[in-house]
Amino acid sequence: MLETIAVKAIEKNEKLLTDLAKKIWEYPEIAYNEVKACQWTAEVLKSLGFEVEVGYAGLPTAIRAVWGKGHPVIGFLGEYDALPGLSQKVSTEKDPVEYGAPGQGCGHNLLGVACLGGALGMKAELEERGMEGTVVFYGCPAEEALTGKTFMARNGAFKDLDVALAWHGGTRNEVNVGCSNGLNSAIFHFKGITAHAGGDPHNGRSALDAVELMNVGANYLREHVTSDVRIHYVIKEGGVAPNIVPDNASVWYYVRAQSREAIDDAYRRLVLVAEGAAHMTETQLEIEFLGGCYNTLDNEVLAQVAHDCMENIESPKWTKEELEFAEKLNLASPRYQKMKDAGELEGPAIHSAVSPVTHRNGYGSTDVGDVEHIVPGIMVNTATCNLAAPGHSWQITSCAGMGIGEKGMLYGAKVLAATAVRLAEEPELVKKAKEEFDANMKGKTYNCPIPKEVPIPQPQK
């Protein structure tokens, strides 16, 4: 097993790291409001000897922390935002701390700290061995809004890196080089004319009719897009009473696909549908573009390095109590029977092996994709919850607040640190990763999908 200076430094600082993860779990903050998480993370980085900038790239809750000099310049992509409505106690039953409040249903309290641990480990190794290299930790807001890193990139972030490393907790120990979807996000606001729905409906122009017609058109559009395209929406506003013709209505859309070209084309056509709905109803249309992100572009050279490190670092030892806790969560999962029938739940209730490098496409999204279109990058996954945990669920919140999540986080930190140190030891790997990146980009350059006129969201008072 790999017992490097970096790995030992993470073990030495285990309490510091788990305490920070626990504090962020206990005080969940949603996208662009991660004020406490940002503050606490910055304080820990300063205590470890990093030069820390808060409010980096114009985002109030973004961090850039640097140590070292020269190449390679390795970036660690931390996050800390929570999800709305996923408050949950550490329990095997659904039991919110506060009903309707946010919770760490994607485990981002672990995510930022794992990346901080990776940076800490790399720093310790370079410092003790007198090696050249620069460690850069990024505290990235609003991954759940899928725009935090995109706004950072728009303002010049990540360009100085040689390589970017990300980590995410999940149900398995693996490195996946499949593609996750990019995305555009926009709210379509329709403004009509109010009237008495019974007395003089002919004088009204229903904004809700426009929303409904847009949704019909969008559903017809699904037949005529490529198979990777995903279109989904929620109606945000639709009127106040049936006897009043709604003069305001709005619908929020996501358009996802596995390339920016497909996203841009599907979104262009969706805008045409919205304009058609406005014409049909004689309403006015205003489009509030919230942002977008790129599909991922994981680097296979980096993936193999990270996988080798994962195989050579001791994986977590789960206690009897943790395994029983996870098994109860499995039994409570809506995925349980399907996974059991497929033979995916044989063995421990928490994944303990290391899977081969996988090439599995996913249809969710992450703004890590933007960074991976600027520099070579990879995302590492380690098990931080029960095998049958659904994504964005109370089960993940529960595990993220206890030993299961914390052990997986520390394992992930060690893998990140070991990967970064190996890249510093073997610069030819960085060269190969860059060559692969250039080949994948095919001469294209990153073009931020968020226009300059779209403002960066600010923390709510």
N, C-alpha and C positions, 0 to 999 in steps of 0.2 A: 504493500500500500504506500501511496505517495505521502511522505511526511516532510514537506518542504518548510522553509522559513515562513512562507505565505500562509500555508495551512495552519501551522502552529500559532501564528499571530492571530488568526481568526478564532482559534480555540481559546487563546489567552483572553481575548476580548468578547467571549461569548455572552457574558452578563450585560456588558454595555450594549451589544447588538440586540439581544432579546428584550431588554428593558425598553429600548427605543421602539421596537416593533409593538410591544404591548401598549405603550403610551399612545401610539398612533391608532391602534385598534380600539382603545377605550375612548378616543376622541375623534370619531370619523368625520371627515370633511369632504364634501363633494367637489367636483371639478371647478377649478379657479378659486376655490375658497380654502385651500390647504394651508392656512396661515400658521397654525400651530405646528403641523407636521413639517413645514418648511423651516420654521424657527428652530425646532428641536433637532432636526437633521443638520442644519447649519452649525448649531452649537457643538454637536458631536464632531463634525468635520474639523472645526477650528481647534478643538481639544486634541485632535490627532495630528495637528501640524499642517493642515491644508490651508492654502490661501483661498478664502471663500468670498464669492460675490453673490449676494441675494438680490433678486429683481433682475436677474440676467436676461438679456435679449428683450427687455421691455415687458416681461411677464412678472408681476409682483411676487408670485410664489415659485419662481424658477431659481435654481441654484447652479452655479458653476464653481467647482472647487478643484484646485490644481496643486500638484506636488511634483517636483522633479524637473528635469531638463532633457532636451534632446529626443531622439527617436528610439523606439516607436512611441507614438502618442496614442494611448489607449483610452477610449471613452467608455464609461459605465453608465448605462441609461436607467436611472432610478425613477420611480413613480411613487405616489402616496395618496392618490384620490380615492374616495369611497363611492359607493353606489347608493342612489336614493332608495329608500324603502326597504333596505336589507339589514336593518338592525336585528341583532340576534345575540342571545347569551351563549356561553359555552355549554351547550346542551345537545342531547341526541333527539330532542323534540323541538319543533318550531316554537320559539319563545322569545319574542323581541325584547330587547332592553327597553325600548320605547317604540310603540306602534307607529309605523309610518316614517320613522327616523332613518337616516342613512346607516350603512354598515359596510364592512370590508368584504363584500360578497365576491370580489375578484382577488382578494388577498394582497392588495397593494400596500398594506402596512408591512408585509414581508418583503415585497418587491424592492422598494427603495432601500431597505436595510440590507438585503442580500447584495445589492449592487454597491452599497457603501462598504460592506464587508469585503467584497472583491477588490475594491480600490484600496482599502486598508491593507489587505494581504499583499497586493502587488507592491505597494509603497514599502512595506516592511522588508520584503525580499530585495528590492533594488537598493534600499538604504543600507542594509547590513552587508550586502555583497559589493557595494560600490559600483553598481551597474548603471548605465545610462538608460533613460526612458522617462516619459512624462505620463503621470496618472491624472485623468480628468474625470471627476464625478459630476454628472448632470442630475439635478433634481428637476424632473419634468412634470409639470402640472397637467391635469385634465386629459389623461389618456382615455378615460371613459367617454369624454366628449369627442375624442379622436382628432383633436386639433392642437393639443399642447405643443408637441414637438414640431408640428407643422408651422405654427406661429414662430417658434424658436428658429426653425430653419429659414423662414422668411426674413428674419432679422440677422442672419449670418451665422447661426450656430452650426457646430459639427464640422465645418469645412477644414479645420486645422487638424482633424484626427487622421491617423493612419488606419485605425480599426475601431469599430463600435461593438461593444458586448452588451447584450441584454439578458435578463433572466425573468422567468415567470413561474410561479408555482402552479401545480396542476395535479393530475391524477397519476402521472407516470414520470419516470426518470428517463429522459430522452432528449435528443437534439433532432429537430425536424427541419428539413430544408424544402418542404412544400410551400406553396404560395397561399397567403391569406389575402382576402379581398381588400382593395382600396375602396374609397367611398366619397360621395358628395352628400352634404346635409343642408337642407333648406326648408324654410317655412313659407308656404304660399298663402298670402293674405288676400282675401277678396272683400271688397267694399261695395255694398249695394244701396238700396233705398228701402227704408222701413215703411210699413203700412199695416193696416188692420187686415189680418189674414182672412177674416170672414166678411168684413164690411166693404173693403175696397182693395182686394188683392191685386187688381190690375194696375194699381199705382205703385206697387212694390217691385223691387228687383232683389231677389233672394241671393245673398252671399252664400248661404248654405247650399242652394241649388248648384252654384258654381263649384263648390267643394265636391259635392256628390258627383257631378258630371266629370270633374277632373279625375276622381277616383275610378269611375267607370272607364274613362279613356286610358288611364294608367294600367288597369287590369287587362284591357285589350292589347296594350302595348307589350305585355309580357310574352305574347305569342311570337313577337317579331324582334326579339333581342337574342344575343348569343346565350348559351346555356349557363355561363358563369354569372350572368347578371342577376342581381337580386334587387327588387323594388318593394319597399314596405313603408307604411305610413300610419300615423295616428291623427285623428281630428282633435285639434286643440280647442277650437271654439266653434259653436254651431248655433248660437241663438239662446234666448232666455225663456221663451214660452211658445207653444204651438200657435197661439192666436196673434203672434207678432211676426211679420215677415222679417227674417234676420238681415240686418244691414251690415253685419260683420261676421266673418267666419274664416277659419284658417286651418290648414292641414300641414303637418310636418312630415317630410319625406327623407328617406335614405335611399340612395342609389349606389349599389356596390357592384364591383366586377374585379377581374384579376389583371386588369391593366388600366392605366390612366386613359388610354385611347377609348376603351370600351365604356368606361365611366363617363367620359366627356360626351360621347355620342349618345348614350342612353339618357343622360341628363338633359342634353340639348333637345331631344325629342320629348322628354317630360315637360319641359318649359313650353314647347309648342302645344301640348295637350292642355296645359293650364291656360295659355292664351286663348285657345279655342273655347274652353269653358267660360272664360270671361266674355268672349264675343256672344256666345249663345245666350247668356243671361243678362247682358248689358250691365255687367259689373266691372269694377276697376280692380286690376291685379297689381299687387306689390310683392316682389320676391325678396325675402330676407335670407341671403346666403350665409349660412353659419360656418361653413368651412368644408374641408375635405382632407383626405390623406391618400398616400400611395399604397399599392399592394406591396407585400414584403418581397425581398430579393435576397434571401438567405444565401450565404457563401459556403460552398461545400468544403473548401480548404479549411476554413475556420471551424466548420461543423465537425470535421474529422479530428482536429486538434482538441476541441472541447469534449468530444465523445471519448477520446483516449484518456483525457484527464479524469472524466467521470468514472470510467472503469477502474482507474487506479487510485481513487480516493474512497476511503471507507464510507459506505452508505449508512444512514441512520439505523440505530437499533431500536425497534419499537417495543415498548413495554406491553405486558399483558393487558393492562388497563387501556392503553392507547388502541390496541388492536380490537378490544371488545367495544370501545367507543366507536371506532370506525365501522365495525360490523353492524352495529345498531343503526348507524347512519345509512349504510348500504341498504339495509332492510326497509328503511323509510324513503328510499329514493324512488322516484317514478321510473327510473331507468333499470331498476334492479332485475325484474323478471326478464326483460329483453337481453340484458348482459349475461344473466345466468344461463339462459337458453343458448346463447352464443359461445358459452364456455369461457367468458372473459372474467369471471369472478372465482376461478379456481385458485387456491393458494391464499396468502395473507390478504386481509381487507385493505391494506395499504401497500402500494407497489414497492417492492424491495429490490428487484433486479435492475439491470440497466438494459434498456431496449437498444437494438441496433439503430444507426442513423436512419431516420424514416424520410420518405418522400411523399407525405400525405398533404394534399391541399385542404385548406380550411376555408370556410366561407364567412367567418367573422372578420373583424378588421382591427388593426392596431396602427398607431402613428409611428411605430418603429419602422414601418415601411418607408417613410420619408427619409429617415436617417440612412437606411440601407440603399437608397438611391443617390446618396451623397458620398458615402464611403463604404468599404466592405464591412458587413455586419452579420451577426448571428444571434439567435435567441436560444438560451438553454432552458430546459424544463426539468424540475425535480418535483417529486411527490410531496405535496403539502396538505393533502386531504384524502378522504376515502375514495376508493376506486370508482364507485358509482355516483359520486357527487355531480349533479348537473352544474353547468356553467352558470355564473352569476346567481348563486343560490344561498339560502340561509345556512346550508351545510358547509359551504366554503367559509362563510363568516365565522361559524362556530369553530372550525378547525384552525382558522387563522389566528384565533385568540388563545391558543393553547400549545402544548408541546408538539403535537403532530406538525402544525404549521411551522413552528420555530425550528424544529430539527431539520425539516426539509429546506428551510431558508438558509440555515448554516451550511448544509451540504451544497446548496447552490452557490453560496458565496465562495466556498473553497474551490469549486469547479471553475468559477469565473477567474479567481485569483491565479489558479494554476495555469489556466489557458493564457492569461495575460503574461505571466512570467515566461512561459515557453515561447511566446511570440517575441519577447525581449531577448531570449537566449538564442533564438534561431530566426534572424531577420529575413532569411530566404522564404520563410513561411508567409511573412507579411507581403513580400514581393509577389509570391504566387497568388495570394488572396487578391491583391490589386489587379493582377493580370486577369483573373477570373471575373472580377468586377467589371473591368473594362470590356471584356468579351460579352458579358451579359447586358451591359448598357448599349452596346452596338453604336457607339458614337453619340448617343443622346446625352443630354445633361439634365440635371434636376430643375424642374420648373415648378415653383411653389403653387399648389392649387388654390391657395387663399389670396385673393387680390389685396393689394396694399390698402384699399379703402375700407376693408372689413376690420373693425376695431378689435383689439384684444380684450376679451371680457375681464372685468375687474372683480375683486372679492366683494361680496355683499356685506353691507354694514350691519 
